[in-house]
Amino acid sequence: MDSKTDEKRKMQEAMEQATSKDQVKALLSMYSDVASPKALCIAFEKLFIDETTGFSRAVTVDELVLLHKDFKTSNGMSWCRSDTSYLGKKYVIRRDQKGGSVYSVKADGFKKAIHSSDIRPDILKTITKQKCSILDVTSMIECDHKDGMKNDLSVAIKESQKLSDFQALSKAANDAKRQHCKNCRTTGERYDAKRLGYKVSFTHGDEHSKVCVGCYWYDPKKFNEEISSSFEKKD
């Protein structure tokens, strides 16, 4: 193993063990002349990606290069390729371009595998006894998969399904959600909650995000809780 390869290995191992953003930045500075693609991915993840939602802001290449020169490559930012990189296998990666070159990199939620629509009987029984999350009625209640993309791996396996993966919707509400989710999958544009009178379109991501978290239809109750958290009644 040559010295450069050995340095890359050491950097990657150290990056994997880093527990703070300051440590990550210090490692990028310490190994300023070498970096493996995976080490850069781990650095990006620890510096910018929310571990709960899988989202990050759009980080410009100019900002990344200030942290380490190898963040900018001549082959289309191969370290963060959307399908084959460490990041690409774990997150939905968006690489926005300007003038034919990648301008910024953004994590747009967790990448998940396609799942079936089977629901564990105990969950189905519990959910269908609840009120509709939107219409507050108890008639014709259906157990709805919150994730309209049908791409959450944990929901594919009945044993790993959680009650929080589902919600109670009346048939009318579920039919509406199903149509909007279909439109989203077809057009690539998420439903805009402003159409319902809300002041925000999404609580996470934007109109082109490929995950459901943050969309009104993913969890109407949570959506309302988040956007009204700072509401103060005026006399």
MDAnalysis code that builds the backbone (N, CA, C; Angstrom):
import MDAnalysis as mda
import numpy as np

u = mda.Universe.empty(705, n_residues=235, atom_resindex=np.repeat(np.arange(235), 3), trajectory=True)
u.add_TopologyAttr("name", ["N", "CA", "C"] * 235)
u.add_TopologyAttr("resid", np.arange(1, 236))
u.add_TopologyAttr("resname", ["MET", "ASP", "SER", "LYS", "THR", "ASP", "GLU", "LYS", "ARG", "LYS", "MET", "GLN", "GLU", "ALA", "MET", "GLU", "GLN", "ALA", "THR", "SER", "LYS", "ASP", "GLN", "VAL", "LYS", "ALA", "LEU", "LEU", "SER", "MET", "TYR", "SER", "ASP", "VAL", "ALA", "SER", "PRO", "LYS", "ALA", "LEU", "CYS", "ILE", "ALA", "PHE", "GLU", "LYS", "LEU", "PHE", "ILE", "ASP", "GLU", "THR", "THR", "GLY", "PHE", "SER", "ARG", "ALA", "VAL", "THR", "VAL", "ASP", "GLU", "LEU", "VAL", "LEU", "LEU", "HIS", "LYS", "ASP", "PHE", "LYS", "THR", "SER", "ASN", "GLY", "MET", "SER", "TRP", "CYS", "ARG", "SER", "ASP", "THR", "SER", "TYR", "LEU", "GLY", "LYS", "LYS", "TYR", "VAL", "ILE", "ARG", "ARG", "ASP", "GLN", "LYS", "GLY", "GLY", "SER", "VAL", "TYR", "SER", "VAL", "LYS", "ALA", "ASP", "GLY", "PHE", "LYS", "LYS", "ALA", "ILE", "HIS", "SER", "SER", "ASP", "ILE", "ARG", "PRO", "ASP", "ILE", "LEU", "LYS", "THR", "ILE", "THR", "LYS", "GLN", "LYS", "CYS", "SER", "ILE", "LEU", "ASP", "VAL", "THR", "SER", "MET", "ILE", "GLU", "CYS", "ASP", "HIS", "LYS", "ASP", "GLY", "MET", "LYS", "ASN", "ASP", "LEU", "SER", "VAL", "ALA", "ILE", "LYS", "GLU", "SER", "GLN", "LYS", "LEU", "SER", "ASP", "PHE", "GLN", "ALA", "LEU", "SER", "LYS", "ALA", "ALA", "ASN", "ASP", "ALA", "LYS", "ARG", "GLN", "HIS", "CYS", "LYS", "ASN", "CYS", "ARG", "THR", "THR", "GLY", "GLU", "ARG", "TYR", "ASP", "ALA", "LYS", "ARG", "LEU", "GLY", "TYR", "LYS", "VAL", "SER", "PHE", "THR", "HIS", "GLY", "ASP", "GLU", "HIS", "SER", "LYS", "VAL", "CYS", "VAL", "GLY", "CYS", "TYR", "TRP", "TYR", "ASP", "PRO", "LYS", "LYS", "PHE", "ASN", "GLU", "GLU", "ILE", "SER", "SER", "SER", "PHE", "GLU", "LYS", "LYS", "ASP"])
u.atoms.positions = np.array([
    [0.850, -1.199, 0.000],
    [0.000, 0.000, 0.000],
    [0.886, 1.251, 0.000],
    [0.677, 2.155, -0.987],
    [1.516, 3.342, -1.032],
    [1.065, 4.339, 0.034],
    [1.912, 5.347, 0.268],
    [1.669, 6.287, 1.359],
    [0.375, 7.085, 1.180],
    [0.051, 7.446, -0.071],
    [-1.153, 8.230, -0.315],
    [-2.406, 7.415, -0.020],
    [-2.392, 6.161, -0.437],
    [-3.527, 5.278, -0.164],
    [-3.691, 5.076, 1.329],
    [-2.561, 4.935, 2.019],
    [-2.594, 4.747, 3.465],
    [-3.170, 5.980, 4.156],
    [-2.819, 7.156, 3.672],
    [-3.337, 8.399, 4.241],
    [-4.853, 8.503, 4.031],
    [-5.323, 8.106, 2.845],
    [-6.761, 8.123, 2.560],
    [-7.506, 7.191, 3.514],
    [-6.902, 6.026, 3.748],
    [-7.537, 5.058, 4.651],
    [-7.618, 5.619, 6.066],
    [-6.534, 6.221, 6.517],
    [-6.513, 6.791, 7.860],
    [-7.538, 7.916, 7.995],
    [-7.626, 8.744, 6.964],
    [-8.585, 9.843, 7.001],
    [-10.017, 9.317, 7.087],
    [-10.311, 8.320, 6.261],
    [-11.662, 7.760, 6.251],
    [-12.018, 7.159, 7.595],
    [-11.098, 6.416, 8.189],
    [-11.348, 5.794, 9.489],
    [-11.572, 6.860, 10.552],
    [-10.759, 7.913, 10.502],
    [-10.907, 8.995, 11.474],
    [-12.228, 9.734, 11.272],
    [-12.629, 9.916, 10.010],
    [-13.879, 10.609, 9.704],
    [-15.072, 9.810, 10.224],
    [-14.993, 8.506, 10.101],
    [-16.075, 7.643, 10.585],
    [-16.234, 7.751, 12.093],
    [-15.127, 8.020, 12.796],
    [-15.153, 8.093, 14.252],
    [-15.462, 9.496, 14.771],
    [-15.415, 10.492, 13.914],
    [-15.644, 11.871, 14.342],
    [-17.045, 12.040, 14.926],
    [-17.133, 12.751, 16.028],
    [-18.416, 12.916, 16.707],
    [-18.922, 14.350, 16.747],
    [-18.174, 15.269, 16.172],
    [-18.616, 16.670, 16.151],
    [-18.228, 17.323, 14.834],
    [-18.892, 18.406, 14.513],
    [-18.596, 19.138, 13.286],
    [-17.192, 19.736, 13.337],
    [-16.778, 20.139, 14.516],
    [-15.429, 20.688, 14.652],
    [-14.375, 19.637, 14.333],
    [-14.610, 18.412, 14.766],
    [-13.675, 17.324, 14.467],
    [-13.632, 17.040, 12.973],
    [-14.793, 17.060, 12.345],
    [-14.866, 16.814, 10.902],
    [-14.073, 17.888, 10.150],
    [-14.286, 19.137, 10.499],
    [-13.583, 20.234, 9.833],
    [-12.076, 20.148, 10.072],
    [-11.694, 19.745, 11.284],
    [-10.271, 19.618, 11.598],
    [-9.622, 18.519, 10.758],
    [-10.334, 17.426, 10.536],
    [-9.814, 16.328, 9.719],
    [-9.682, 16.744, 8.258],
    [-10.656, 17.492, 7.769],
    [-10.573, 17.977, 6.390],
    [-9.363, 18.880, 6.205],
    [-9.070, 19.643, 7.220],
    [-7.901, 20.518, 7.169],
    [-6.605, 19.730, 7.311],
    [-6.603, 18.750, 8.203],
    [-5.400, 17.951, 8.459],
    [-5.004, 17.147, 7.223],
    [-6.016, 16.593, 6.527],
    [-5.751, 15.781, 5.335],
    [-6.102, 16.591, 4.081],
    [-5.587, 17.784, 3.991],
    [-5.948, 18.695, 2.901],
    [-5.462, 18.227, 1.530],
    [-4.472, 17.322, 1.495],
    [-3.917, 16.880, 0.208],
    [-4.493, 15.553, -0.276],
    [-5.226, 14.848, 0.581],
    [-5.786, 13.550, 0.189],
    [-7.208, 13.423, 0.718],
    [-8.006, 12.630, 0.032],
    [-9.364, 12.354, 0.510],
    [-9.995, 11.284, -0.362],
    [-10.556, 10.269, 0.256],
    [-11.295, 9.267, -0.501],
    [-12.717, 9.786, -0.705],
    [-13.398, 9.354, -1.768],
    [-14.774, 9.799, -1.994],
    [-15.685, 9.515, -0.803],
    [-15.503, 8.349, -0.167],
    [-16.356, 8.009, 0.970],
    [-16.107, 8.954, 2.140],
    [-14.839, 9.331, 2.352],
    [-14.521, 10.258, 3.441],
    [-15.209, 11.601, 3.222],
    [-15.241, 12.055, 1.972],
    [-15.923, 13.312, 1.656],
    [-17.430, 13.185, 1.905],
    [-17.970, 12.041, 1.538],
    [-19.399, 11.791, 1.757],
    [-19.734, 11.831, 3.246],
    [-18.908, 11.155, 4.042],
    [-19.142, 11.115, 5.482],
    [-19.038, 12.518, 6.069],
    [-18.066, 13.288, 5.579],
    [-17.903, 14.656, 6.051],
    [-19.150, 15.483, 5.734],
    [-19.643, 15.373, 4.499],
    [-20.842, 16.112, 4.094],
    [-22.023, 15.706, 4.982],
    [-22.166, 14.403, 5.204],
    [-23.262, 13.891, 6.017],
    [-23.217, 14.471, 7.429],
    [-22.052, 14.436, 8.047],
    [-21.937, 14.877, 9.432],
    [-22.012, 16.391, 9.585],
    [-21.646, 17.105, 8.549],
    [-21.674, 18.563, 8.610],
    [-23.037, 19.156, 8.261],
    [-23.748, 18.516, 7.326],
    [-24.923, 19.193, 6.763],
    [-26.248, 18.437, 6.834],
    [-26.232, 17.118, 6.975],
    [-27.482, 16.357, 6.869],
    [-28.117, 16.119, 8.235],
    [-29.402, 16.422, 8.338],
    [-30.160, 16.167, 9.562],
    [-30.375, 14.666, 9.699],
    [-29.905, 14.092, 10.790],
    [-29.957, 12.637, 10.949],
    [-31.366, 12.111, 11.147],
    [-32.308, 12.984, 11.487],
    [-33.693, 12.552, 11.687],
    [-34.486, 12.554, 10.389],
    [-34.348, 13.603, 9.602],
    [-35.150, 13.739, 8.381],
    [-34.414, 13.325, 7.106],
    [-33.070, 13.355, 7.142],
    [-32.310, 13.033, 5.930],
    [-32.202, 14.197, 4.962],
    [-32.588, 15.399, 5.411],
    [-32.515, 16.582, 4.556],
    [-31.294, 17.433, 4.904],
    [-30.805, 18.161, 3.911],
    [-29.790, 19.185, 4.152],
    [-30.182, 20.403, 3.328],
    [-29.562, 21.513, 3.608],
    [-29.737, 22.671, 2.731],
    [-28.899, 22.440, 1.471],
    [-29.099, 23.256, 0.472],
    [-28.274, 23.180, -0.734],
    [-26.931, 23.833, -0.410],
    [-25.877, 23.023, -0.411],
    [-24.541, 23.520, -0.075],
    [-23.787, 23.774, -1.376],
    [-23.334, 24.989, -1.579],
    [-22.661, 25.312, -2.836],
    [-21.285, 24.655, -2.910],
    [-20.858, 24.392, -4.127],
    [-19.533, 23.810, -4.349],
    [-18.456, 24.763, -3.847],
    [-18.680, 26.058, -4.025],
    [-17.713, 27.047, -3.541],
    [-17.509, 26.934, -2.032],
    [-18.594, 26.684, -1.318],
    [-18.498, 26.532, 0.138],
    [-17.773, 25.246, 0.502],
    [-18.041, 24.192, -0.248],
    [-17.410, 22.900, 0.018],
    [-15.906, 22.946, -0.235],
    [-15.528, 23.628, -1.305],
    [-14.105, 23.712, -1.661],
    [-13.302, 24.429, -0.577],
    [-13.943, 25.323, 0.158],
    [-13.253, 25.998, 1.257],
    [-12.911, 25.010, 2.374],
    [-13.679, 23.914, 2.433],
    [-13.429, 22.891, 3.448],
    [-12.386, 21.878, 2.977],
    [-12.452, 21.524, 1.677],
    [-11.476, 20.595, 1.089],
    [-11.543, 20.699, -0.424],
    [-10.386, 20.832, -1.043],
    [-10.326, 21.034, -2.495],
    [-10.928, 19.894, -3.287],
    [-10.887, 18.654, -2.749],
    [-11.362, 17.497, -3.501],
    [-12.882, 17.382, -3.555],
    [-13.584, 18.280, -2.876],
    [-15.040, 18.300, -3.018],
    [-15.432, 18.684, -4.455],
    [-14.555, 19.420, -5.130],
    [-14.827, 19.787, -6.524],
    [-14.024, 18.872, -7.429],
    [-14.711, 18.186, -8.350],
    [-14.039, 17.268, -9.272],
    [-14.343, 17.651, -10.707],
    [-13.596, 17.082, -11.616],
    [-13.788, 17.394, -13.041],
    [-14.740, 16.422, -13.730],
    [-15.253, 15.461, -12.982],
    [-16.127, 14.448, -13.588],
    [-17.528, 14.449, -12.982],
    [-18.059, 15.645, -12.776],
    [-19.447, 15.741, -12.345],
    [-19.688, 15.409, -10.894],
    [-18.756, 15.751, -10.033],
    [-18.926, 15.514, -8.599],
    [-19.192, 14.040, -8.303],
    [-18.294, 13.181, -8.744],
    [-18.493, 11.741, -8.620],
    [-18.609, 11.273, -7.177],
    [-18.039, 12.012, -6.232],
    [-18.099, 11.584, -4.832],
    [-19.532, 11.551, -4.301],
    [-20.427, 12.305, -4.944],
    [-21.817, 12.318, -4.471],
    [-22.792, 11.901, -5.560],
    [-22.350, 11.014, -6.449],
    [-23.259, 10.507, -7.485],
    [-24.535, 9.977, -6.838],
    [-25.658, 10.262, -7.449],
    [-26.939, 9.972, -6.825],
    [-27.276, 8.494, -6.693],
    [-26.548, 7.628, -7.355],
    [-26.914, 6.219, -7.297],
    [-25.832, 5.307, -6.727],
    [-24.563, 5.664, -6.873],
    [-23.504, 4.726, -6.514],
    [-22.657, 5.144, -5.320],
    [-22.713, 6.383, -4.901],
    [-21.860, 6.843, -3.813],
    [-22.416, 6.435, -2.448],
    [-21.593, 6.620, -1.428],
    [-22.035, 6.374, -0.047],
    [-23.292, 7.196, 0.246],
    [-23.281, 8.456, -0.145],
    [-24.443, 9.315, 0.069],
    [-25.624, 8.881, -0.784],
    [-25.335, 8.561, -2.047],
    [-26.396, 8.213, -2.989],
    [-27.147, 6.953, -2.634],
    [-26.488, 6.038, -1.939],
    [-27.152, 4.805, -1.533],
    [-28.041, 5.018, -0.312],
    [-27.777, 6.093, 0.411],
    [-28.484, 6.344, 1.670],
    [-29.507, 7.467, 1.572],
    [-29.209, 8.474, 0.723],
    [-30.076, 9.642, 0.621],
    [-30.447, 9.922, -0.837],
    [-31.531, 10.681, -1.010],
    [-31.865, 11.215, -2.324],
    [-30.975, 12.442, -2.507],
    [-30.073, 12.402, -3.481],
    [-29.111, 13.479, -3.665],
    [-29.484, 14.323, -4.886],
    [-29.540, 15.641, -4.668],
    [-29.796, 16.569, -5.769],
    [-28.545, 17.398, -6.016],
    [-28.118, 17.412, -7.259],
    [-26.951, 18.203, -7.647],
    [-27.422, 19.235, -8.663],
    [-27.690, 20.423, -8.195],
    [-28.191, 21.482, -9.073],
    [-27.062, 22.058, -9.911],
    [-27.371, 22.399, -11.159],
    [-26.347, 22.882, -12.089],
    [-26.603, 24.320, -12.539],
    [-25.509, 24.986, -12.855],
    [-25.542, 26.302, -13.479],
    [-24.452, 26.317, -14.543],
    [-24.845, 26.672, -15.759],
    [-23.880, 26.730, -16.844],
    [-23.240, 25.391, -17.162],
    [-23.972, 24.318, -16.930],
    [-23.458, 22.995, -17.257],
    [-22.596, 22.363, -16.180],
    [-22.354, 23.067, -15.075],
    [-21.536, 22.532, -13.992],
    [-22.360, 22.427, -12.710],
    [-22.002, 21.483, -11.865],
    [-22.702, 21.336, -10.595],
    [-22.429, 22.558, -9.739],
    [-23.504, 23.185, -9.279],
    [-23.400, 24.405, -8.485],
    [-23.566, 24.131, -6.989],
    [-24.460, 23.188, -6.665],
    [-24.699, 22.890, -5.257],
    [-25.122, 21.428, -5.090],
    [-24.958, 20.936, -3.869],
    [-25.306, 19.553, -3.527],
    [-26.272, 19.592, -2.349],
    [-27.290, 18.758, -2.426],
    [-28.307, 18.763, -1.381],
    [-28.820, 17.357, -1.128],
    [-28.974, 16.995, 0.151],
    [-29.632, 15.738, 0.513],
    [-31.121, 16.035, 0.638],
    [-31.928, 15.236, -0.022],
    [-33.364, 15.517, -0.103],
    [-34.184, 14.418, 0.554],
    [-33.703, 13.930, 1.691],
    [-34.412, 12.875, 2.410],
    [-33.771, 11.515, 2.222],
    [-34.206, 10.564, 3.012],
    [-33.659, 9.212, 2.950],
    [-34.134, 8.464, 1.708],
    [-33.251, 7.687, 1.128],
    [-33.611, 6.835, -0.007],
    [-34.108, 5.509, 0.551],
    [-35.210, 5.068, 0.023],
    [-35.811, 3.842, 0.547],
    [-36.218, 2.919, -0.594],
    [-36.472, 1.676, -0.271],
    [-36.815, 0.672, -1.285],
    [-38.328, 0.530, -1.421],
    [-38.750, 0.095, -2.583],
    [-40.178, -0.110, -2.829],
    [-40.746, -1.166, -1.886],
    [-41.929, -0.919, -1.354],
    [-42.542, -1.921, -0.476],
    [-43.935, -2.304, -0.964],
    [-44.459, -3.369, -0.379],
    [-45.799, -3.825, -0.732],
    [-46.813, -3.023, 0.068],
    [-48.090, -3.247, -0.199],
    [-49.138, -2.496, 0.492],
    [-49.754, -3.292, 1.635],
    [-49.179, -4.457, 1.965],
    [-49.721, -5.279, 3.043],
    [-49.548, -4.586, 4.385],
    [-50.586, -4.626, 5.213],
    [-50.546, -3.996, 6.529],
    [-50.788, -5.063, 7.587],
    [-49.993, -5.008, 8.649],
    [-50.125, -5.991, 9.723],
    [-51.519, -5.892, 10.345],
    [-52.190, -6.997, 10.589],
    [-53.579, -6.998, 11.072],
    [-53.819, -6.170, 12.330],
    [-52.892, -6.222, 13.310],
    [-53.115, -5.469, 14.548],
    [-53.081, -3.962, 14.297],
    [-52.237, -3.542, 13.376],
    [-52.169, -2.118, 13.029],
    [-53.432, -1.707, 12.289],
    [-53.854, -2.520, 11.347],
    [-55.065, -2.249, 10.575],
    [-56.271, -2.095, 11.507],
    [-56.362, -2.982, 12.483],
    [-57.489, -2.955, 13.430],
    [-57.476, -1.684, 14.265],
    [-56.299, -1.274, 14.722],
    [-56.180, -0.079, 15.567],
    [-56.488, 1.197, 14.787],
    [-55.907, 1.303, 13.600],
    [-56.072, 2.516, 12.804],
    [-57.527, 2.731, 12.381],
    [-58.192, 1.679, 11.960],
    [-59.561, 1.813, 11.446],
    [-60.580, 2.120, 12.548],
    [-60.144, 2.118, 13.793],
    [-61.027, 2.509, 14.897],
    [-60.858, 3.986, 15.249],
    [-59.922, 4.652, 14.588],
    [-59.641, 6.053, 14.879],
    [-60.464, 6.986, 13.990],
    [-60.451, 8.271, 14.358],
    [-61.121, 9.280, 13.542],
    [-60.232, 9.668, 12.370],
    [-60.845, 10.121, 11.299],
    [-60.096, 10.601, 10.138],
    [-59.208, 11.762, 10.558],
    [-57.938, 11.709, 10.157],
    [-56.974, 12.742, 10.526],
    [-57.296, 14.102, 9.912],
    [-58.113, 14.110, 8.874],
    [-58.430, 15.363, 8.182],
    [-59.856, 15.818, 8.459],
    [-60.814, 14.915, 8.309],
    [-62.218, 15.293, 8.383],
    [-62.870, 15.088, 9.738],
    [-62.162, 14.437, 10.685],
    [-62.679, 14.241, 12.038],
    [-64.016, 13.499, 12.043],
    [-64.107, 12.451, 11.226],
    [-65.296, 11.601, 11.199],
    [-64.859, 10.164, 11.481],
    [-65.806, 9.327, 11.841],
    [-65.487, 7.935, 12.180],
    [-66.046, 6.931, 11.171],
    [-66.729, 7.407, 10.149],
    [-67.329, 6.494, 9.176],
    [-66.392, 6.232, 7.998],
    [-66.433, 5.025, 7.498],
    [-65.664, 4.600, 6.318],
    [-64.171, 4.938, 6.470],
    [-63.584, 4.569, 7.625],
    [-62.174, 4.849, 7.894],
    [-61.280, 3.801, 7.236],
    [-60.237, 4.276, 6.561],
    [-59.263, 3.395, 5.918],
    [-57.892, 3.602, 6.545],
    [-57.097, 2.539, 6.537],
    [-55.738, 2.601, 7.066],
    [-54.805, 3.008, 5.927],
    [-54.264, 4.207, 6.012],
    [-53.458, 4.773, 4.925],
    [-51.971, 4.703, 5.229],
    [-51.180, 4.257, 4.220],
    [-49.732, 4.377, 4.296],
    [-49.391, 5.862, 4.182],
    [-48.733, 6.429, 5.182],
    [-48.369, 7.846, 5.104],
    [-47.486, 8.113, 3.891],
    [-46.564, 7.211, 3.629],
    [-45.600, 7.381, 2.541],
    [-46.245, 7.056, 1.197],
    [-46.702, 8.084, 0.509],
    [-47.376, 7.886, -0.769],
    [-46.469, 7.437, -1.891],
    [-45.140, 7.556, -1.703],
    [-44.184, 7.090, -2.699],
    [-44.072, 5.566, -2.680],
    [-44.578, 4.955, -1.574],
    [-44.476, 3.511, -1.409],
    [-43.027, 3.054, -1.477],
    [-42.136, 3.770, -0.806],
    [-40.716, 3.436, -0.924],
    [-39.992, 3.392, 0.418],
    [-40.746, 3.058, 1.482],
    [-40.136, 2.938, 2.801],
    [-39.878, 1.458, 3.091],
    [-38.607, 1.085, 3.134],
    [-38.216, -0.316, 3.304],
    [-38.753, -0.914, 4.593],
    [-38.777, -0.149, 5.667],
    [-39.226, -0.683, 6.953],
    [-40.701, -1.065, 6.920],
    [-41.478, -0.433, 6.035],
    [-42.899, -0.747, 5.926],
    [-43.133, -1.947, 5.017],
    [-42.111, -2.328, 4.270],
    [-42.241, -3.478, 3.372],
    [-42.331, -4.774, 4.157],
    [-41.723, -4.780, 5.335],
    [-41.685, -5.984, 6.168],
    [-42.689, -5.811, 7.300],
    [-43.666, -6.687, 7.347],
    [-44.736, -6.540, 8.333],
    [-44.205, -6.476, 9.758],
    [-43.176, -7.277, 10.026],
    [-42.632, -7.351, 11.377],
    [-42.041, -6.023, 11.843],
    [-41.613, -5.197, 10.907],
    [-40.981, -3.925, 11.281],
    [-41.928, -2.737, 11.142],
    [-43.168, -2.992, 10.748],
    [-44.132, -1.913, 10.616],
    [-44.461, -1.308, 11.982],
    [-44.632, 0.016, 12.015],
    [-44.998, 0.720, 13.247],
    [-46.328, 1.420, 13.039],
    [-47.030, 1.608, 14.135],
    [-48.322, 2.293, 14.059],
    [-48.151, 3.677, 13.446],
    [-47.024, 4.324, 13.729],
    [-46.769, 5.682, 13.232],
    [-46.512, 5.732, 11.727],
    [-46.377, 4.565, 11.067],
    [-46.197, 4.531, 9.613],
    [-47.525, 4.742, 8.883],
    [-48.624, 4.692, 9.643],
    [-49.967, 4.732, 9.044],
    [-50.807, 5.826, 9.704],
    [-51.919, 6.140, 9.046],
    [-52.844, 7.129, 9.602],
    [-54.271, 6.777, 9.194],
    [-55.213, 7.258, 9.979],
    [-56.626, 7.011, 9.689],
    [-57.152, 8.102, 8.769],
    [-57.688, 7.684, 7.620],
    [-58.311, 8.639, 6.695],
    [-59.663, 8.083, 6.270],
    [-60.648, 8.963, 6.153],
    [-61.933, 8.529, 5.613],
    [-61.717, 8.174, 4.149],
    [-62.641, 7.431, 3.581],
    [-62.485, 7.028, 2.181],
    [-62.333, 8.259, 1.279],
    [-63.117, 9.306, 1.541],
    [-63.048, 10.510, 0.710],
    [-61.663, 11.152, 0.797],
    [-61.144, 11.262, 2.025],
    [-59.830, 11.878, 2.211],
    [-58.733, 11.010, 1.601],
    [-58.849, 9.703, 1.774],
    [-57.836, 8.792, 1.239],
    [-57.852, 8.779, -0.289],
    [-59.046, 8.857, -0.871],
    [-59.141, 8.926, -2.339],
    [-58.454, 10.190, -2.852],
    [-58.654, 11.299, -2.141],
    [-58.024, 12.560, -2.548],
    [-56.508, 12.451, -2.423],
    [-56.042, 11.907, -1.300],
    [-54.600, 11.761, -1.110],
    [-54.010, 10.873, -2.198],
    [-54.676, 9.764, -2.481],
    [-54.177, 8.811, -3.487],
    [-53.991, 9.504, -4.837],
    [-54.932, 10.370, -5.213],
    [-54.832, 11.082, -6.493],
    [-53.673, 12.071, -6.486],
    [-53.520, 12.796, -5.379],
    [-52.429, 13.771, -5.301],
    [-51.070, 13.072, -5.281],
    [-50.989, 11.924, -4.606],
    [-49.732, 11.164, -4.583],
    [-49.403, 10.637, -5.980],
    [-50.419, 10.217, -6.696],
    [-50.211, 9.746, -8.060],
    [-49.685, 10.879, -8.937],
    [-50.275, 12.064, -8.787],
    [-49.811, 13.227, -9.559],
    [-48.363, 13.551, -9.235],
    [-48.008, 13.437, -7.956],
    [-46.635, 13.719, -7.531],
    [-45.658, 12.742, -8.170],
    [-46.002, 11.458, -8.163],
    [-45.113, 10.445, -8.754],
    [-44.994, 10.626, -10.258],
    [-46.079, 11.076, -10.897],
    [-46.090, 11.233, -12.345],
    [-45.342, 12.479, -12.810],
    [-45.572, 13.589, -12.119],
    [-45.004, 14.865, -12.558],
    [-43.660, 15.197, -11.905],
    [-43.391, 14.555, -10.750],
    [-42.164, 14.880, -10.029],
    [-42.290, 16.135, -9.192],
    [-43.505, 16.666, -9.058],
    [-43.730, 17.866, -8.257],
    [-44.687, 17.557, -7.105],
    [-44.255, 17.869, -5.911],
    [-45.049, 17.572, -4.723],
    [-46.259, 18.510, -4.590],
    [-47.231, 18.045, -3.846],
    [-48.441, 18.836, -3.613],
    [-48.100, 20.084, -2.814],
    [-48.655, 21.205, -3.227],
    [-48.406, 22.487, -2.583],
    [-49.549, 22.783, -1.607],
    [-49.249, 22.792, -0.318],
    [-50.278, 23.001, 0.698],
    [-50.899, 24.391, 0.643],
    [-50.272, 25.315, -0.069],
    [-50.859, 26.645, -0.211],
    [-52.192, 26.564, -0.968],
    [-52.388, 25.502, -1.709],
    [-53.658, 25.308, -2.424],
    [-54.810, 25.113, -1.443],
    [-54.479, 24.718, -0.210],
    [-55.497, 24.518, 0.823],
    [-55.610, 25.736, 1.739],
    [-54.836, 26.779, 1.445],
    [-54.916, 27.994, 2.244],
    [-53.803, 28.168, 3.251],
    [-52.881, 27.214, 3.324],
    [-51.758, 27.349, 4.252],
    [-50.768, 28.385, 3.727],
    [-49.973, 28.946, 4.641],
    [-48.996, 29.956, 4.250],
    [-47.672, 29.341, 3.813],
    [-47.497, 28.041, 4.092],
    [-46.280, 27.340, 3.664],
    [-46.673, 26.181, 2.763],
    [-45.779, 25.833, 1.850],
    [-46.050, 24.737, 0.921],
    [-45.666, 23.386, 1.503],
    [-44.522, 23.342, 2.204],
    [-43.985, 22.108, 2.772],
    [-43.260, 22.452, 4.067],
    [-43.180, 21.506, 4.990],
    [-42.428, 21.733, 6.221],
    [-40.992, 21.236, 6.090],
    [-40.729, 20.387, 5.122],
    [-39.375, 19.924, 4.805],
    [-39.276, 19.778, 3.285],
    [-38.111, 20.138, 2.719],
    [-37.917, 19.975, 1.286],
    [-38.625, 21.048, 0.478],
    [-38.758, 20.771, -0.821],
    [-39.427, 21.709, -1.713],
    [-40.270, 20.937, -2.717],
    [-40.717, 21.627, -3.779],
    [-41.647, 20.992, -4.725],
    [-41.038, 19.822, -5.489],
    [-39.718, 19.737, -5.532],
    [-39.073, 18.664, -6.284],
    [-38.498, 17.552, -5.415],
    [-38.709, 17.613, -4.109],
    [-38.205, 16.570, -3.219],
    [-38.854, 15.225, -3.554],
    [-38.053, 14.172, -3.494],
    [-38.528, 12.848, -3.895],
    [-38.947, 11.984, -2.713],
    [-39.145, 12.595, -1.575],
    [-39.624, 11.871, -0.399],
    [-40.890, 12.543, 0.101],
    [-41.644, 11.836, 0.937],
    [-42.949, 12.336, 1.365],
    [-42.893, 13.190, 2.623],
    [-41.885, 12.986, 3.455],
    [-41.779, 13.745, 4.695],
    [-41.779, 15.245, 4.389],
    [-42.650, 15.971, 5.052],
    [-42.742, 17.411, 4.820],
    [-43.914, 17.815, 3.953],
    [-44.503, 16.856, 3.260],
    [-45.692, 17.127, 2.450],
    [-46.936, 17.089, 3.339],
    [-47.917, 17.921, 3.029],
    [-49.160, 17.948, 3.804],
    [-49.792, 16.565, 3.897],
    [-49.853, 15.852, 2.779],
    [-50.566, 14.580, 2.750],
    [-49.839, 13.462, 3.505],
    [-48.545, 13.629, 3.723],
    [-47.802, 12.591, 4.450],
    [-48.335, 12.434, 5.870],
    [-48.633, 13.559, 6.516],
    [-49.137, 13.507, 7.894],
    [-49.820, 14.836, 8.194],
    [-51.101, 14.980, 7.824],
    [-51.817, 16.245, 8.000],
    [-51.785, 16.771, 9.441],
    [-51.892, 15.865, 10.418],
    [-51.879, 16.292, 11.815],
    [-50.540, 16.926, 12.175],
    [-49.463, 16.262, 11.810],
    [-48.131, 16.777, 12.119],
    [-47.867, 18.069, 11.358],
    [-48.329, 18.119, 10.113],
    [-48.165, 19.329, 9.297],
    [-48.797, 20.521, 10.022],
    [-50.022, 20.338, 10.495],
    [-50.718, 21.417, 11.197],
    [-50.022, 21.783, 12.503],
    [-49.514, 20.774, 13.218],
    [-48.810, 21.037, 14.474],
    [-47.559, 21.876, 14.237],
    [-46.821, 21.531, 13.186],
    [-45.560, 22.219, 12.923],
    [-45.771, 23.669, 12.485],
    [-46.721, 23.898, 11.601],
    [-46.881, 25.265, 11.099],
    [-47.612, 26.171, 12.080],
    [-48.302, 25.561, 13.060],
    [-49.037, 26.387, 14.033],
    [-48.334, 26.445, 15.385],
    [-47.118, 25.934, 15.461],
    [-46.412, 25.860, 16.745],
    [-46.148, 27.245, 17.354],
    [-46.014, 28.263, 16.510],
    [-45.731, 29.595, 17.017],
    [-46.968, 30.509, 17.000],
    [-48.132, 29.910, 16.786],
    [-49.365, 30.709, 16.691],
    [-49.731, 31.306, 18.043],
    [-50.103, 32.559, 18.037],
    [-50.575, 33.226, 19.246],
    [-51.914, 33.875, 18.952],
    [-52.903, 33.546, 19.770],
    [-54.220, 34.117, 19.559],
    [-54.230, 35.582, 19.956],
    [-54.849, 36.407, 19.093],
    [-54.944, 37.830, 19.360],
    [-56.378, 38.192, 19.737],
    [-56.526, 39.021, 20.757],
    [-57.871, 39.433, 21.190],
    [-58.476, 40.448, 20.227],
])
